[in-house]
Amino acid sequence: MKRIALFIPLFFLLVSCTRGTVGIFYSLSIEEKILDLSNLPNDLRVERFAASSDRYFVSELKIFYRDADSSEWETIPSPEGRPMNTSLAVFGGYLYAGFTDAELTEKGLYRVDASASSYDAASWEEVGSSDLPSGTITRLFAAGSALFACIHDGGSYRLYYSTDGTSFSDTGLSPSAPVQGVAFFSSTYYVLAEDGVYGGSSPTGLSQISDSAFDPIDAFTSIYTDGTTLYLTGIDLDEDGDVVNGYLLTYDTSTWESSTGYDGEGFTSFTKEGTSLIVGTYSGILTGNDIDSLDSPSDGNYLSTELPGLHISTLYYDSSTQTLFAGTLGGGLWQRTEGEWNRE
């Protein structure tokens, strides 16, 4: 009888522990589905992400890559004397990357074949050395028929572009804050700086765009287009620099619209999966089909992962493999296929 008396309370303790209305046994079965699919470091700060037609690239100072049909990540050695990667983009069949030394004195822009079978330090070809200023290449963007390089030089930012991937010209744009992204939409280049939106029919014809939809925004954070709509994310801040609200904005070639403010949500990044809007934040992901009805995903195993507490730095959806990637700052790279999230 003593054995029975001890067993019954333990049994009821286990079955009564719930997450919402889900028993602990079912919750554990879900958590077991969260797999570590590859050899990528789980504490990686995914500061940069780029993709070619069949290969993915991520970076935290050094560059990792894997083919879309593989699960193993490999590293691309940095150029001799410049070990720290600062930016990534794929353009014209090449992977472009900014590098610097540890003292931030030796800097340069390099490229390699994005589909090469292997890489070493000598694989890199330096480009733009006679055209670009000596500052750090903080971001690279491919949009339309051009590659853009944001350069931090002497306390200011400058934006350069190239149409052939080797020679660069000044766009004439010198925002006071970093460039967060570039998109080509409806025959227009849109440049998103942290402190403003610029547009023009050519990389050298950019001018600032003003609209009342921008009024609440203190800092813009990302830009994206699906070909029919332009999307921006932004945040407003209090006097201490803390996030008050996150905003998702849209433009359909005639009208800018802004979502209502999402209280306390630091919007960082955006992508689409079909009709689903997907927003990265300082603490997880929001999804929905309307800019005013975004919420934390409740389907699949999302709530059983670490993602709801992680800073999402980048989002990318690969329609060819139906895979959604979420890069985080310190929590590695995650991917979702067939509704289930797993860690790379």
C-alpha positions in Angstrom: 0.0 0.0 0.0 2.8 2.4 0.7 4.1 2.0 -2.9 0.6 2.9 -4.2 0.3 5.9 -1.9 3.5 7.3 -3.1 2.8 6.6 -6.8 -0.6 8.3 -6.9 0.5 11.8 -5.8 3.5 11.7 -8.1 1.2 10.7 -11.0 -1.2 13.5 -10.4 1.7 16.0 -10.0 3.0 15.1 -13.4 -0.3 15.1 -15.2 -1.4 18.4 -13.6 1.7 20.3 -14.6 0.6 22.2 -17.7 1.6 24.9 -20.2 -1.7 26.4 -20.9 -4.0 23.4 -21.2 -1.3 21.0 -22.4 -0.1 18.3 -20.1 3.6 18.0 -19.3 3.9 14.6 -21.2 2.6 16.2 -24.4 4.7 19.3 -23.9 7.8 17.1 -23.5 7.0 15.2 -26.7 6.9 18.5 -28.6 10.2 19.7 -27.1 11.8 16.5 -28.2 11.0 17.5 -31.8 13.3 20.6 -31.6 16.4 19.2 -33.2 19.9 20.6 -33.6 20.3 19.9 -37.3 23.8 21.0 -38.0 27.3 21.9 -36.7 26.7 25.7 -36.6 27.5 27.2 -33.1 24.3 27.4 -31.0 25.4 30.7 -29.5 26.2 32.3 -32.8 25.4 36.0 -33.2 23.9 36.0 -36.7 24.9 39.6 -37.6 24.8 38.9 -41.4 22.9 36.5 -43.7 23.0 36.1 -47.5 21.8 33.5 -49.9 22.4 32.5 -53.5 20.1 30.2 -55.5 21.4 27.1 -53.8 23.7 28.2 -50.9 23.3 30.1 -47.6 25.9 32.3 -45.9 26.0 33.6 -42.3 28.6 35.5 -40.4 29.7 36.5 -36.9 33.2 38.0 -37.7 33.9 34.8 -39.7 31.8 33.4 -42.5 29.9 30.0 -42.5 28.2 28.5 -45.5 26.1 25.4 -46.5 24.4 24.2 -49.6 20.6 24.2 -49.5 20.5 20.4 -49.9 23.1 19.8 -47.1 23.0 20.1 -43.3 26.7 20.7 -42.7 28.1 24.2 -42.4 31.7 25.0 -43.4 33.8 28.1 -43.0 35.3 30.4 -45.6 38.8 31.5 -44.4 39.2 35.3 -44.3 41.7 37.1 -46.5 45.2 37.2 -45.2 45.7 40.0 -42.6 42.0 40.9 -42.4 40.2 38.2 -40.3 37.1 40.1 -39.3 34.0 40.1 -41.6 31.8 43.2 -41.4 29.3 42.7 -44.2 27.8 40.2 -46.7 25.8 40.2 -49.9 25.4 38.0 -53.0 25.5 39.8 -56.3 26.0 38.6 -59.9 27.1 35.1 -58.8 29.6 36.3 -56.3 29.7 36.5 -52.5 30.8 40.0 -51.5 32.2 40.6 -48.1 33.8 43.5 -46.2 36.8 42.6 -44.0 39.1 44.4 -41.5 41.9 43.6 -39.2 41.5 43.6 -35.4 42.7 47.2 -35.1 40.2 48.4 -37.8 43.1 49.9 -39.8 43.3 47.5 -42.7 40.0 47.3 -44.5 38.7 46.1 -47.9 35.9 44.7 -50.0 36.4 41.2 -51.5 34.5 38.7 -53.5 34.5 34.9 -54.2 32.5 32.7 -56.5 29.3 32.0 -54.5 29.1 28.4 -55.8 32.7 27.4 -55.6 33.3 23.8 -54.4 35.9 24.9 -51.8 37.5 28.0 -50.4 40.8 29.2 -48.9 42.2 32.6 -47.9 43.6 33.0 -51.4 40.2 32.6 -53.0 39.2 36.2 -52.3 39.6 38.8 -54.9 39.8 42.4 -53.7 37.5 44.9 -55.5 36.8 48.6 -55.4 40.1 49.5 -53.7 40.7 52.5 -55.9 37.1 53.7 -55.7 35.9 53.2 -52.1 36.9 55.4 -49.1 39.0 53.9 -46.4 36.2 53.4 -43.8 34.6 50.2 -42.6 32.1 48.6 -44.9 29.3 48.2 -42.4 26.6 46.8 -44.8 26.3 45.4 -48.3 23.0 45.2 -50.3 22.1 43.8 -53.7 19.0 45.5 -55.2 17.9 45.9 -58.8 20.9 45.9 -61.0 23.3 47.3 -58.4 25.4 46.3 -55.4 25.4 48.9 -52.6 28.1 49.4 -49.9 27.5 51.5 -46.8 30.8 52.8 -45.4 31.4 54.3 -42.0 34.1 56.9 -42.5 35.3 59.4 -40.0 32.1 59.5 -38.0 29.7 59.8 -41.0 28.2 57.3 -43.4 28.5 57.2 -47.2 26.7 55.0 -49.7 28.5 53.7 -52.8 27.2 51.5 -55.6 28.4 49.3 -58.4 26.7 47.8 -61.5 29.6 45.5 -62.5 30.7 44.4 -59.0 34.2 45.7 -59.5 34.1 49.5 -59.9 32.2 51.7 -57.5 30.7 55.2 -57.5 29.4 57.5 -54.8 25.6 57.8 -54.7 25.9 61.2 -53.1 24.0 60.1 -50.1 25.6 60.7 -46.7 23.1 59.9 -44.0 23.9 60.7 -40.4 22.9 57.2 -39.3 23.6 53.7 -40.7 21.9 52.5 -43.9 19.7 49.6 -42.9 18.7 48.3 -46.3 18.1 48.9 -50.0 15.2 47.7 -52.1 14.2 48.1 -55.8 10.4 48.5 -56.2 8.3 49.8 -59.0 11.4 51.0 -61.0 12.6 52.9 -58.0 15.6 52.4 -55.6 14.6 52.8 -52.0 17.3 53.3 -49.4 16.4 53.0 -45.7 18.7 54.7 -43.3 18.1 54.5 -39.6 16.9 58.1 -39.6 15.1 58.4 -43.0 13.8 57.0 -46.2 15.3 57.9 -49.6 14.2 57.1 -53.1 15.1 57.6 -56.8 15.0 56.1 -60.2 18.8 55.6 -60.1 21.4 55.2 -57.4 22.6 58.7 -58.0 19.2 60.3 -57.9 18.2 59.6 -54.3 16.2 62.2 -52.3 14.5 62.0 -48.9 10.9 61.0 -48.8 8.5 62.5 -46.3 5.1 61.2 -45.2 2.9 61.5 -42.2 3.1 57.7 -41.8 6.7 58.2 -40.7 5.9 60.6 -37.9 6.0 58.1 -35.0 9.2 56.5 -36.2 12.5 57.4 -34.3 14.5 54.6 -36.0 13.9 52.6 -39.1 15.2 49.1 -39.0 14.5 47.1 -42.1 13.1 47.2 -45.7 11.6 44.5 -47.9 9.6 44.1 -51.1 7.7 41.2 -52.6 7.4 43.0 -55.9 3.9 44.3 -55.3 4.3 46.1 -51.9 7.2 47.8 -50.1 7.5 47.1 -46.4 9.4 49.0 -43.7 9.8 48.3 -40.0 10.6 50.9 -37.4 10.4 51.8 -33.7 9.8 54.8 -31.5 11.8 55.4 -28.4 11.5 57.1 -25.1 13.9 59.6 -23.7 16.1 56.8 -22.3 16.3 55.1 -25.7 14.0 52.3 -24.7 11.5 50.9 -27.2 7.9 52.2 -26.8 6.3 50.7 -29.9 7.1 48.8 -33.1 5.6 49.7 -36.5 5.1 47.9 -39.8 4.6 50.2 -42.8 3.5 49.5 -46.3 3.7 51.3 -49.7 1.7 50.3 -52.8 3.2 53.0 -55.2 0.6 55.6 -54.2 0.0 55.5 -50.4 2.1 54.9 -47.3 0.2 53.1 -44.4 1.4 52.4 -40.9 0.3 49.8 -38.5 -0.9 50.7 -35.0 2.0 50.7 -32.5 2.8 47.3 -31.0 3.5 48.1 -27.4 7.1 47.4 -26.3 7.9 45.4 -29.5 11.3 46.3 -31.0 10.8 45.5 -34.6 14.1 44.5 -36.3 13.4 42.6 -39.5 10.8 41.4 -42.0 10.0 38.9 -44.6 6.9 37.2 -46.2 5.9 33.6 -46.6 3.0 33.5 -49.0 0.5 36.0 -47.6 1.8 35.7 -44.1 3.7 38.8 -42.8 6.6 37.8 -40.5 8.3 40.4 -38.2 11.4 39.8 -36.1 11.6 41.6 -32.8 13.8 42.1 -29.8 12.1 39.0 -28.3 10.9 36.6 -30.9 8.6 36.7 -34.0 5.2 38.1 -34.8 3.1 36.9 -37.7 -0.2 37.7 -39.3 -2.0 38.5 -42.5 -2.7 42.2 -41.7 -0.3 44.8 -40.5 -2.6 45.6 -37.5 -3.2 42.0 -36.4 0.3 40.6 -35.8 0.8 38.1 -32.9 3.2 35.5 -31.6 2.8 32.2 -33.6 0.7 29.6 -31.9 1.1 26.8 -34.4 3.8 24.2 -34.6 6.4 24.1 -31.9 7.4 27.8 -31.8 6.4 28.4 -28.2 8.5 25.4 -27.1 11.7 26.8 -28.6 14.0 29.5 -27.2 12.9 31.9 -30.0 10.3 33.8 -28.0 13.0 35.2 -25.8 15.7 35.8 -28.5 16.6 39.0 -30.3 15.8 38.3 -34.0 18.5 39.9 -36.1 17.4 38.7 -39.6 14.7 36.8 -41.4 14.9 35.1 -44.8 12.3 32.9 -46.5 13.6 30.5 -49.2 10.5 29.7 -51.4 12.4 27.0 -53.3 12.8 24.9 -50.2 9.9 26.4 -48.3 12.2 27.1 -45.4 12.1 30.2 -43.1 15.3 31.2 -41.4 15.6 33.3 -38.3 19.0 34.6 -37.2 19.4 35.6 -33.6 21.9 37.6 -31.6 23.5 35.0 -29.4 21.0 32.1 -29.9 22.2 30.8 -33.3 20.4 30.3 -36.5 17.0 28.7 -36.6 14.9 27.3 -39.5 11.3 26.2 -39.9 10.1 23.7 -42.4 6.7 22.0 -42.5 5.6 24.1 -39.5 8.4 22.9 -37.2 11.3 25.0 -35.9 14.7 23.4 -35.5 18.1 24.9 -34.8 20.8 24.9 -37.4 
